[in-house]
Amino acid sequence: MFQTHLPKILTNLQNIKSKKMLTAIHPKLPMRDKKNTIEYYVDQLGFEECGDYGDYLILQKDGIEIHFFEFKALDPIENYGQVYFRTDNIDSLYQSLVNKKVKIHPNAPLQIKAWGQKEFSLLDPDNNLLTFGQEV
């Protein structure tokens, strides 16, 4: 009896292995003011709005999505929201933001780190840390 079910069991196991269990990640960050969030991410960083649900906002750029939830009582000094973005052209990205006069984090200018990444960071209006990096 076991031998007659074995091919089907093996096929099912192969199907499970071939299907991705995880396909993407979309960070969720707090925002105090949706208008300020849109102005920063769309006007300065080049994201596009792809969903506005009142107290929930979805922005995207180059296949990357960031979700924002309204948190009006957020104290930016107490916010530890962070996202690490990988890029394949860190120098051009950095220069494009500098040209747009986007404020670079004073403690995180473009530099090569000990862990083999060239990276820089920004702080959004709610003090979410956005770090961009490329393997060197």
Steps between C-alpha positions, in 0.01 A plus 500: 500500500780744590669437163188602307486836684875567485505665152219738602673583829828573319321717243332699778835550677660623176215743445538638851877542453460673163248758627642799679369540847606867508481720192553859618533722803326832546606692808238687700607832646316747721399842367360795691381699198416337167551824304857537633572133431380529141695822444821340627479161334334604172644849441848444641570126472305425181248248636151472352176472690330168433245486781341751737260352754452793732724409791706253291723592205695289249783645293724327247816556298686254278292207626558593866193570713487679831181500705425777749250498783370814669641558847419861590634465856841381379792672670767511226776492760362167624450352150732214407348417160771388257523364147808380310477536120739315269598673178727423209599862437568665835713783361234619253224467759698698755588772248140530380384559858777750568404684179139517626633637831364203697655516845745213557525372857791693659645181650451288187641657185596280208780274621633146486421303814703220660231247399571556130219740415518850358209680660335819622191584703214748514243585765144553381267758660403247770860403577480164321857408405538415131834340415605430141783258429691319230750220532855606416 
